[in-house]
Amino acid sequence: MKISDAIKYSYIKTIRDKKNIYFIIILTVCLFILIASLFFRIVYFDLVDDSIEMSKDSRKLAVRSKEEYKYVKDKTYDLGYDELLKIEHVVDTYSSKYDFYPIISKTFKNEKYDGNVLLLYGSEESQPKYINGEKIRNEDTGVAICSKRFYPNGEDKGMTNKDIEILNGDDLIGTTFEIEKEKYSQNENGFLPDGIYKKEYRIIGTFDAYETREPLSSCYISPRDMKELYDLTIVNYDYVVPSQFAIIDKYINIEAAIDDIKKLGFEVLTNASADYETLNIIKSICLLITSVIIVTIIFVSSLYVKKQNKKKKNDIAIMKSYGYEKKDIIKFSLGSLSCLMAISFVIGIILFFITLIMLKIIFKNFLLENHIYIGIYISPYMTALIILMIVTIITNYFTINKLSKRQTLSIIKE
């Protein structure tokens, strides 16, 4: 008997048996959960890996001197941060107080946006690697590089507002935006208001906030402009000593740079790192779900095969009496099971696709704001199909093999 003939005959018999619908439903639910678990694992760990590899924060080390008390007493005391640039893999250093500056720009403030813009320290070494347009030079002034998906709003509306409008940053290249902030000056009486600081920035390029893991409201400005903005508008008390940031060329060189920095007598903290305890918990949960689903499929398939074989024992006996071999009987049973597997697999994939599309639509803004990209992954479906095939085929083989070994009369007499 050819496999194609066995499948064709089994398909007709299987479709006509309406009781198979229960087995299909159970198998479909199992497949849906299995695909969802495998899909989530891939998306989540891709997100973590991308965050580590792409984010500037993952290449940023917070360095502190053990002699800060000397600086507090004497502002001319050199904490030795210049030595950091002599270390291999350290490409830039700057005071942590200049790292970012949230501000409201009246240029972008309207009924759609509150005008919040996050200004970031953008030296030649720390600004994004891939830029559409011009790059910022350290001594430039009045220029900015903004997210190509630009959203000048400080409120988290991703979960509540489905109608937010993301600006195309590339369309903003060549345009300007203005900021205003109250200035302060210091005298014997402390820090006093000293007018308004105004600055206009011309957008000369855009970057992909997905790659840098920065908010969609982000714009990089030059070190010169950031220092000017901070020093003129922020009250900086003498007893506050900010740490120094060291930017490493590649994440893979972080550990080597940390060792070298510590040798100089500095304290070092990583600015961002993976939470391996949480990652291991998520891995364990995904593995547990997969294991439970596999056991469930084995149990359900075994029950189905045994039940069907009891119903078809006369068919098996007749096939044996007509001279069909054991392998032909296995093909016949496997054909029925294959039909049910195929139906369940197709339905499971369709349901998962529909669910995935709905989630993308409902949480579109949340996914965008949090840089969560859900791509097209083939491996969850292939893995689920392989697991389903292996489990059901093995279950079917051992059950049919046991039954087909028995004598024809003993099967009929039951």
C-alpha positions, 0 to 999 in steps of 0.5 A: 500500500502506498502512503498516498493511498493510505492518507487518501483513504484515511482522510475520507474516513477521518472527515466523516467521523464528526467525533474527531472534532474534539481531538482537533480542538484539543490539539489546536489549543495545545499547538496555539500555546506551544507556538505562543510560548516559542514565539515569545521566547524568540521575541523577548530574547531578541529584544534583550540581545538587541538592547545590549548590543545596540544601546549606548547605555550598555557601552557606558560605564559610570566611574567615580573617584575615591578621592571626591572628598578632596574635590569638595574641599578644593575645586581645583583638585584633579580627580584624574579622569583624564587618565581614562582616555588613555585606556584601550577601548575607552573612546570618550569621557564626560561628566554624567551631569551632561548626559541628558536634559529634558526640556519643553520646546514651544516649537513642538507644543500644540494640541497633539504634543506637549513639546517635551524633548529629551536632549542627549549628549552627542559627542562624535564618539557617543552619538549614534553610528548610523545617521541620515544626514550630517553628524555633529562635531564636538565644537558645533553649536545650534545643531541637533540630530533627532529620532527619525520617528519623532514624538515630542511628548513626555506622556506615556500614551502608548497604552491609552491613546490609539490615535497618536501621530508620530512625526517623520523626522526626515521631513524635519531635516533643515527645520529648527526648534527653539528652547527656553529655560530660566538662567541662574547666576551665583553670588554671595547670596547663592543662586539667583534667577538671571533672565531667560536662556534661549537657544535655537537648534537646526535639525541636520540629521536623524537616527533610528531610536530602535537601534539606540534604545532612546525615547522617540522624543530624543535629540542629540546636541553637541557637547558644547551646547549641552555644557552651556545649557546645563551650566547656565540653567541648573543650580549646581551645589558644591557638595554634589560631585557627579560621576564620570561616564566612560564610553566603550567602543564595543560592548564585548570590550566592557569587562576588559575596560572595567579591569583597566579602570579599576587598576587606576584606582577608580570605582566602576559601575555598569550603566546597563546590563542584562538581568540574568536572573530574570532571563533564566526565570523566563527561560524556565517558564517557557521550557515548562510550558513547552514540556507540559504541552508535549506531555499533553499531546502525548497523552491526548494522542495516545488516548485517540490512537487507542480509542480509534484502534478499538473502533477499527480493530475489525478493519485491522483484522480484515487487513491482516487476513487479506495479507496486509503487512504490519507496515501497511496497517501503521500507514493506515493509522498514521494517515488518519492521525496525519490528517488530524495533525494537519487540520489542527496545525493549520487552524492553530497557525491561523488563530495565532496569526489573527491574535498576533495581528490584533495585539500589534494593532491594539498595542501599536504605540506601546510597541513603538515607544518601547522599541519592541519589534515583532518580526516574522519568525519561521522557527516557532512554527517549524519547531511546533510542527516537528514536536507534533509530528515526532510525538504523534508518530511515535505514539501511533507507532508503538500503539499500532505495533503492539496491536498488529502483532496479535493474531487476527482471531484474537483481535476479532474476538475482543 
